[in-house]
Amino acid sequence: ELLPLDLYKSDATKFLVENGALRPPFNSVPGIGTGAAVALVENRGDRVFHTIEEFRRQTRANSAVVAAMEKCGCFEGMTETDQISLF
């Protein structure tokens, strides 16, 4: 069984075994290179992200990496920004 990519659990370059299933690494996603994947893991720390903007600031991910992660469903349920729209 293949588990989904996870902001908090996925490794940069290694598939991880979790309860007999595999969790893919960030660099397995088209559009996320090994350098970007390693930077994501190093910069995310133990932080919980509330918005995509916060994730991007903390990890220094560029727009291409964020777009690739959005396609994989990594940010499901997360808002783009913490700004409130008045209109």
Secondary structure, DSSP 8 states (H G I E B T S, - for coil): -B----TTT--SS--EEETTEEE--GGGSTT--HHHHHHHHHHHTT---SBHHHHHHHHT--HHHHHHHHHTTTTTT-BS-S-----
